[in-house]
Amino acid sequence: MDAILTLVKARLGRLDTSLDEYLTARIQAAIEELATAGIHVTGSSRDNMLVADMVVWQYQNRDKDGGMPEWLRLARRERYLQEGI
């Protein structure tokens, strides 16, 4: 989870630790959301990036209407399809 937190903070341009607890909770929530959808995060670089992308998008769009962007929806779908392999 530390690797994902590092990725999220880099994407958000945050060097401080003031939001670490909040972002860690968001990361855990994203992992649980993916598990509910049938995607089990393995800790691979690709999975870490998917979770980080989800967390950053959710964080930056938490007060906005609208759905998940197409690129993120497709990445999530592709990862779901790999789950059966």
Secondary structure, 3 states (H helix, E strand, C coil): CHHHHHHHHHHHCCCCCCCHHHHHHHHHHHHHHHHHCCCCCCCCHHHHHHHHHHHHHHHHCCCCCCCCCHHHHHHHHHHHHHHCC
